[in-house]
Amino acid sequence: MKIILTQEVSGLGAPGDIVEVKNGFGRNYLLPQGFAIAWTKGAEKQVSLIKRARSAREIRDLGHANEVKGQLEGLKVSLKARAGDGGRLFGSVTPAEIVDAVKAAGGPALDRRRLEVPGHIKSTGAYPVRIKLHPEVTASFNLNVVAS
């Protein structure tokens, strides 16, 4: 089955890539989750729009990625969340909240889809967070979740 990816899928490709996958994987997972659209001649035109939008958001080059990595690794990121007794959060911390906390701490604007968070953050404490800035550059920083 030929599909066009609309989001980054690890091990498969980036948005705008045209890939060939097994029928069941495409029909039962990628298409219903919104990670891909079925390939057609008309959808081929959408690929150029997706790639253009990705290039506007993406880190420009390796040098820029290393510069952003330096900014992130020297950053103290703190996130306030509602918590009950024992530090257990009401809900969990989302990637969008982490991106907002980085921006509030004086860091650069990041793409939430490129964050790699270890499991679900459901209690207060310090957590390591990684972000893939470029295919060759991965930055990491510590996220401190505190009770509000």
C-alpha positions as CSV (number, residue, x, y, z in Angstrom):
1,M,0.0,0.0,0.0
2,K,1.4,3.4,-1.0
3,I,0.8,6.2,1.5
4,I,1.9,9.8,2.1
5,L,3.0,10.6,5.7
6,T,1.4,13.6,7.3
7,Q,3.4,13.3,10.6
8,E,6.8,12.0,11.6
9,V,6.7,8.2,12.2
10,S,9.8,6.8,13.8
11,G,11.4,4.2,11.6
12,L,9.3,5.1,8.6
13,G,9.8,8.7,7.6
14,A,9.0,12.4,7.9
15,P,5.9,14.4,6.9
16,G,5.5,14.5,3.1
17,D,7.4,11.3,2.4
18,I,5.8,8.7,0.1
19,V,6.3,5.2,1.5
20,E,5.2,1.7,0.8
21,V,3.8,-0.2,3.8
22,K,1.9,-3.4,4.4
23,N,-1.8,-3.1,3.8
24,G,-2.8,-3.9,7.4
25,F,-0.4,-1.4,8.9
26,G,-1.6,1.4,6.7
27,R,-5.3,0.6,6.9
28,N,-5.5,-0.2,10.6
29,Y,-3.0,2.1,12.2
30,L,-1.5,4.9,10.0
31,L,-4.7,6.1,8.3
32,P,-7.1,6.0,11.3
33,Q,-4.5,7.8,13.6
34,G,-4.1,10.5,11.0
35,F,-0.4,9.8,10.5
36,A,-0.8,9.3,6.8
37,I,-3.2,9.8,3.8
38,A,-3.8,7.4,1.0
39,W,-1.6,8.0,-2.1
40,T,-3.4,9.5,-5.1
41,K,-2.3,11.8,-7.9
42,G,-4.2,14.6,-6.2
43,A,-2.6,13.9,-2.9
44,E,0.8,14.1,-4.5
45,K,0.2,17.8,-4.8
46,Q,-0.4,18.0,-1.1
47,V,3.1,16.6,-0.6
48,S,4.7,19.8,-1.8
49,L,2.6,21.8,0.6
50,I,3.5,19.6,3.5
51,K,7.2,19.8,2.7
52,R,7.1,23.5,2.3
53,A,5.4,23.9,5.7
54,R,8.0,21.5,7.3
55,S,10.9,23.5,5.9
56,A,9.6,26.7,7.4
57,R,9.4,25.0,10.8
58,E,12.5,23.0,10.7
59,I,15.9,23.8,11.9
60,R,17.8,25.3,9.0
61,D,21.1,23.4,9.1
62,L,23.5,21.5,11.3
63,G,25.1,24.7,12.6
64,H,21.8,26.1,13.6
65,A,20.8,22.8,15.3
66,N,24.0,22.9,17.3
67,E,23.3,26.5,18.3
68,V,19.8,25.6,19.5
69,K,21.3,22.5,21.4
70,G,23.6,24.8,23.3
71,Q,20.7,27.1,24.3
72,L,18.6,24.1,25.5
73,E,21.3,22.3,27.5
74,G,22.1,25.4,29.6
75,L,18.4,26.0,30.3
76,K,16.6,25.4,33.6
77,V,13.0,24.4,32.7
78,S,10.4,24.4,35.4
79,L,6.8,23.5,34.9
80,K,4.0,24.2,37.5
81,A,1.2,21.6,37.6
82,R,-1.7,20.9,39.9
83,A,-0.7,18.1,42.3
84,G,-2.4,16.3,45.2
85,D,-0.9,14.7,48.3
86,G,2.4,12.9,47.7
87,G,3.2,14.9,44.6
88,R,0.8,13.0,42.3
89,L,-0.4,15.2,39.5
90,F,-4.0,15.6,38.4
91,G,-3.6,14.3,34.9
92,S,-0.2,14.2,33.2
93,V,2.2,16.6,31.6
94,T,1.8,16.9,27.8
95,P,4.5,17.7,25.2
96,A,2.7,21.0,24.4
97,E,3.0,22.0,28.1
98,I,6.7,21.2,28.0
99,V,7.2,23.3,24.8
100,D,5.4,26.2,26.5
101,A,7.6,25.8,29.6
102,V,10.8,25.9,27.5
103,K,9.6,29.1,25.8
104,A,8.7,30.7,29.2
105,A,12.2,29.8,30.5
106,G,13.7,31.8,27.6
107,G,14.4,28.9,25.2
108,P,13.7,28.7,21.5
109,A,10.3,27.7,20.0
110,L,10.3,23.9,19.5
111,D,8.1,21.4,17.7
112,R,6.2,19.3,20.2
113,R,6.2,16.3,17.9
114,R,10.0,15.9,18.1
115,L,10.0,15.6,21.9
116,E,11.0,12.3,23.5
117,V,9.5,12.1,27.0
118,P,10.2,9.0,29.1
119,G,6.8,7.5,29.6
120,H,4.0,9.6,31.1
121,I,4.9,12.3,33.6
122,K,2.3,11.9,36.4
123,S,4.2,13.1,39.5
124,T,6.4,16.0,40.6
125,G,10.2,15.7,40.2
126,A,12.9,16.0,37.7
127,Y,12.7,14.3,34.3
128,P,15.1,14.1,31.4
129,V,13.6,15.2,28.1
130,R,15.2,14.7,24.7
131,I,14.4,16.5,21.5
132,K,15.5,15.6,18.0
133,L,16.5,18.9,16.4
134,H,18.2,17.5,13.3
135,P,18.8,14.0,12.0
136,E,22.3,14.3,13.5
137,V,21.7,16.4,16.5
138,T,19.7,15.5,19.7
139,A,19.5,17.8,22.6
140,S,18.5,16.9,26.2
141,F,17.5,19.0,29.2
142,N,16.0,18.4,32.6
143,L,12.3,19.3,33.2
144,N,11.5,20.0,36.8
145,V,7.8,19.5,37.6
146,V,6.7,21.3,40.7
147,A,3.3,21.5,42.4
148,S,1.4,24.8,42.0
